[in-house]
Structure formats: C-alpha cells, structure tokens
Amino acid sequence: MITLLFVLLMIWVFGKMIGLAFRATWGLTKIIFGIVLLPLFLVGLVIAGFMSIALPILVVMGIVMLISKAFS
C-alpha cells in the first residue's frame, strides 16, 4: 500500500515538473522566434530584395502586437 502511494505521488510530482518544463520551453521558444529569428528573417528578405514580401509581414506583425497589447 505504501509502495502504491509512493508511485502515485512520484507520478504526480514528476508530471507537474514535466508540465512546468513544457511551459518554460514554450515561453523561451516564443522569445527566441519573436526577438531573434523574425527580425533576422525580415532583414534577410530586405537584403535579398524582397521588400514587397517583408513590408506586409512587418505590418501584420505590428498589428498583431498592437492588438495583443490591448488585450493583455
């Protein structure tokens, strides 16, 4: 009986830790994509001469950021 209780509590604790790890990883991924990779991608598009693609992406991302700040 004590072994069963130990196993259940161990699964519960490590399940919570795995959930926390996934939430932290998701947060870091959003930061890396939003702050590092998206600007590099847009600069790469401009340097390659694809201003007609980079500008609409930049405008859409700006609108999304304004809307997301309004609801937070």
C-alpha positions, 0 to 999 in steps of 0.5 A: 500500500505504501509502495502504491502511494509512493508511485502515485505521488512520484507520478504526480510530482514528476508530471507537474515538473514535466508540465512546468518544463513544457511551459518554460520551453514554450515561453523561451521558444516564443522569445527566441522566434519573436526577438531573434529569428523574425527580425533576422528573417525580415532583414534577410528578405530586405537584403535579398530584395524582397521588400514587397514580401517583408513590408506586409509581414512587418505590418501584420506583425505590428498589428498583431502586437498592437492588438495583443497589447490591448488585450493583455 
